[in-house]
Amino acid sequence: QVQLVESGGGLVQTGDSLRLSCAASGLTFSRYCMGWFRQAPGKEREFVAAIDWNGGSTIYAASVKGRFTISRDNAKNTVYLQMNSLKPEDTAAYFCAADRTFGFRLPRSYDYWGQGTQVTVSS
C-alpha cells in the first residue's frame, strides 16, 4: 500500500532552519505531484507548498514564500521542505501529500497523506 513518511521535525528557535523529508513507497513517485500542508492546534489544515512531477514547477502559500523551498528527488522517492527564517507562527504538524494533478491547494484534492511531523518554533 501507499506510504508517505515524514521526518525532520523538531524544536527550534526563531530564525533557525529545518529540512523536512517525506519518503514515499507503494506508488510510482514520478507520476505524482507532492504537497506540504500544516495544521496548528485548533486550526484547519492549510496549504504550504506543492511541486509538480519532475520539480519543474512549484507553488507556495504567501505566508512562506521566500522562506520555504520545496524540492524532490525522484531517484529517492523523496520530497523535501527546506524551511528557513522560522517564526513561532510556523509551529504546526507538517504533512506531505500526493496528488496526480499539480496546482491544487485544498487538502481534499490530495489522494494520499503521511502521518505528519511536528515543528515547534520558540520565540
N, C-alpha and C positions, 0 to 999 in steps of 0.2 A: 504494500500500500504506500501511498504518498506520505512522506515525512519531511517536514521542514523543522530544523533545529537551530534555534538562535543561541548565540553565545557572545560574550564580551561585555556584558553589562557590569555595573558596579557602582560604588560610591566615590564621587569625585567632588572637587571644589569648583566654584565659579571660575570660568576661564580655562579650565582643563579640557583635554580631548579624550575621546574614546573611539574605538572602532568596533562596531558590531559586525558579526558574521552570521550568515544563515546558510546552513548546508542542506541541500535538497537531495532526496532519493526517491525512487519509485515513480519518477516521471522523466520525460525527455526534456531536460532542463532548457535546452536551447530553443524549445518551442513555446516557452512561457515567458511572459513579461513578469517582472518581480516588483513588489512594492513593499515599502516600510510604513507602518502605522504605529501610533502610540495611544495609550489610554492612561490617563491620570485618574486617581480615585474620585468617584462621583461624577466623572465626565464621560462623554461619549468618545468612542474610538475615532481618532482623527488621522487623516492622511498626512504623511511626512514627505515621501518621495517615491518615484517609480522609474523603472528603467526598461527599455524595450529588449527584444530578444537577443540582440548582439551588442548592446551597450551604446548604440549609436545615438539614441535619444533619451533624454531624462527630463523629468518634471519635478518641481519642488513646491511645497507649501511656502507661502510668503514668509511665515514665521521662522523658517530655517534656511531660506535661500541665501547663499553666500557664506554660510557656516557649515552646512552639511553637504556631503558628497556621496552619492550612490554609485556603485560600480559593481561589475560582475566578472567572474572568471568561469566561462562555460566549460573549460577543461577540468575544473574542480567542482563544478555544480554548486557554486557558492556565490552569494550576493553579499555585498558589504555596505555598511553605512559608516562613513567617517564623520565624526561629529567634533567640530572644533568650537572654541569660544562658548562652552556650555554655560547655560544660565539655569537658575533654580526652576524657572518655568518649563524647562525641558524634562524635568522629573516626571517619569511615567514608566509603564511597562511598554516595551517596544516589541512589535510583532512583524514578522515578514509574511508575505502572502504571494501567491502565484495566480496569474490570470493569463488566458490565451490572448487577450486583447490589450493593447497598450493605451494608456491615457486616462484610465478611469481613476477617480479619486474616492469613490464610495466603497466602503467595505463590502457591501453586498455584491459587488461586481466580481470579487475575487473568489476563486474556486477552492483554494487550499490555504491553510493557516498553520503557523507554528504556535508553540505554547507561550512564547514571549520571554524576554529577558529584562530585568529591572535596571533602570538607570536612575540614580538619585544624585542630584547636584545640590551641594550645600552652599549656603551663602557665606 
